[in-house]
Amino acid sequence: MTDAELIVRIQQALGTDEVGANLIHVAQQAHDAELRTITLEADLEECHEFIENYSDVVDGDYGHPAPNRAMRLCTMIKETLYGPGA
């Protein structure tokens, strides 16, 4: 089934051309958002790989070791991609 045929069937099912066109528009926006999300996740994974090379600990309060900025960014990226505690 072509896109044009799908649009016609949706419009017929909904009873109006305007509603069918709006539905197609929303579906296209959802698809575009999904593609952007996939790209962003891949980009974040690449950033993580690069930044991880700079992860280290530094002297924190009272001389206790603390994560440096690169390590904190890596943690933030992992939690964004895989959830808390990842």
RAFENWO-V209419 format. One record per pair of residues at least 6 apart in sequence whose C-alpha atoms are under 6 Angstrom apart, sorted by the first residue. I is the first residue (numbers start at 1). GAP is how many residues later the second one is. D is the distance in Angstrom with one decimal. If there is no record, write none. Layout:
# RAFENWO-V209419
i=I gap=GAP d=D
i=I gap=GAP d=D
This chain:
# RAFENWO-V209419
i=10 gap=10 d=5.6
i=11 gap=6 d=5.1
i=11 gap=9 d=4.3
i=48 gap=26 d=5.6
i=51 gap=19 d=5.9
i=54 gap=16 d=5.8
i=55 gap=15 d=4.9
i=55 gap=16 d=4.4
i=56 gap=12 d=5.7
i=57 gap=8 d=5.8
i=57 gap=9 d=5.2
i=57 gap=10 d=4.4
i=57 gap=11 d=5.3
i=58 gap=7 d=5.5
i=58 gap=8 d=5.3
i=58 gap=10 d=5.8
i=59 gap=6 d=4.8
i=59 gap=7 d=6.0
i=60 gap=6 d=4.9
i=78 gap=8 d=6.0
i=79 gap=7 d=5.6
